[in-house]
Amino acid sequence: MLEQRAAVAEDWPGERHRHPKRSSVTYPTRVHLASWLEDEAARAAADFGRYRVLDIGCGKKPYYPYFAANADEYVGLDIDTENPLADLYGQVEDLPVADDSFDVVLCTQVLEHAGDPDRAVSELYRVTAPGGRVLASTHGVQVYHPAPVDHWRWTHSGLELLFLRNGAWSSVTVRPAGGTATCLAAMTGIYLDLLFRRAHLTPLAKGLVWTLNTTGAGLDRRVPSLRAMKPGSIFLNYHVVAEKPA
Ligand SMILES: C[S@@+](CC[C@H](N)C(=O)[O-])C[C@H]1O[C@@H](n2cnc3c(N)ncnc32)[C@H](O)[C@@H]1O
């Protein structure tokens, strides 16, 4: 059974989410998201042993391979009724799922698309099993990207507030993915990429984006204040861990 799951995992869709190219404009968001979720899957295995996962706004279920070996159940839900990988169709604001039913609830890059984020977080709380956790990610800064709509961006404190006022969590932790230099490099990269591709200079665009992504990450590594959540900081994405009391 485990071998079968591992075999599935190797060919699983979403390889570019798990191993993004550094020359891609989505690299700064995805590289941090992938390593965070890989670590969280290992932590969930250590804490829960076997577990049930609900992946809300699952898209291609790109992170299924991280959780597969220890998941008794891995249910993907999406609003997009044409998504062939979804097991359930519905909205994060009104989940067609019983109370307290999943140990790990994933909601990655979805909250910015929700019509009612307060209701969405209440639903995340409702479906999480006692002692279980929500792993959510969403943008601090990003270009408009409807899927099918795009409504919200957050600061770390706004995101923390959103969770705290919509559930009796035992803990809520919000961490930025990368630092201010990563964010500025990513935004610059998006527009240079567009410009150079329009001028039919795609290889040059890739080189520039690679250089910006490398420089941004390098600066953030060397200068701790660029990673601090303080006045003047700006972050591309946030990772949230919200735990429900046992
Ligand atoms: C940017 S993609 C993220 C996909 C995947 N979670 C990931 O991290 O790669 C957003 C996904 O959320 C779905 N979605 C958008 N609004 C939603 C909503 N209100 N409820 C549930 N899913 C939604 C979209 O159909 C899409 O699959």
The ligand as an SDF file (V2000), in Angstrom:
LIG
                    3D

 27 29  0  0  0  0  0  0  0  0999 V2000
   -4.1340   29.8700   -6.8060 C   0  0  0  0  0  0  0  0  0  0  0  0
   -4.9310   28.3280   -6.8640 S   0  0  0  0  0  0  0  0  0  0  0  0
   -4.1210   27.4230   -5.5370 C   0  0  0  0  0  0  0  0  0  0  0  0
   -4.1520   25.9230   -5.7810 C   0  0  0  0  0  0  0  0  0  0  0  0
   -3.4090   25.0760   -4.7050 C   0  0  0  0  0  0  0  0  0  0  0  0
   -4.0610   25.1840   -3.4250 N   0  0  0  0  0  0  0  0  0  0  0  0
   -1.9530   25.4990   -4.5970 C   0  0  0  0  0  0  0  0  0  0  0  0
   -1.5100   25.9340   -3.5390 O   0  0  0  0  0  0  0  0  0  0  0  0
   -1.2540   25.3720   -5.6010 O   0  0  0  0  0  0  0  0  0  0  0  0
   -6.5120   28.7070   -6.1180 C   0  0  0  0  0  0  0  0  0  0  0  0
   -7.4490   27.5030   -6.1050 C   0  0  0  0  0  0  0  0  0  0  0  0
   -8.5510   27.7790   -5.2490 O   0  0  0  0  0  0  0  0  0  0  0  0
   -9.7570   27.5000   -5.9190 C   0  0  0  0  0  0  0  0  0  0  0  0
  -10.7390   28.4440   -5.3500 N   0  0  0  0  0  0  0  0  0  0  0  0
  -10.9070   29.7580   -5.6310 C   0  0  0  0  0  0  0  0  0  0  0  0
  -11.8670   30.2850   -4.8640 N   0  0  0  0  0  0  0  0  0  0  0  0
  -12.3180   29.2940   -4.0570 C   0  0  0  0  0  0  0  0  0  0  0  0
  -13.3130   29.2180   -3.0360 C   0  0  0  0  0  0  0  0  0  0  0  0
  -14.0510   30.2970   -2.6950 N   0  0  0  0  0  0  0  0  0  0  0  0
  -13.5050   28.0300   -2.4170 N   0  0  0  0  0  0  0  0  0  0  0  0
  -12.7830   26.9380   -2.7560 C   0  0  0  0  0  0  0  0  0  0  0  0
  -11.8330   26.9460   -3.7230 N   0  0  0  0  0  0  0  0  0  0  0  0
  -11.6030   28.1120   -4.3640 C   0  0  0  0  0  0  0  0  0  0  0  0
   -9.4560   27.7180   -7.3880 C   0  0  0  0  0  0  0  0  0  0  0  0
  -10.3450   27.0180   -8.2240 O   0  0  0  0  0  0  0  0  0  0  0  0
   -8.0200   27.1810   -7.4660 C   0  0  0  0  0  0  0  0  0  0  0  0
   -7.9770   25.7850   -7.6740 O   0  0  0  0  0  0  0  0  0  0  0  0
  1  2  1  0
  2  3  1  0
  2 10  1  0
  3  4  1  0
  4  5  1  0
  5  6  1  0
  5  7  1  0
  7  8  2  0
  7  9  1  0
 10 11  1  0
 11 12  1  0
 11 26  1  0
 12 13  1  0
 13 14  1  0
 13 24  1  0
 14 15  1  0
 14 23  1  0
 15 16  2  0
 16 17  1  0
 17 18  1  0
 17 23  2  0
 18 19  1  0
 18 20  2  0
 20 21  1  0
 21 22  2  0
 22 23  1  0
 24 25  1  0
 24 26  1  0
 26 27  1  0
M  CHG  2   2   1   9  -1
M  END
$$$$
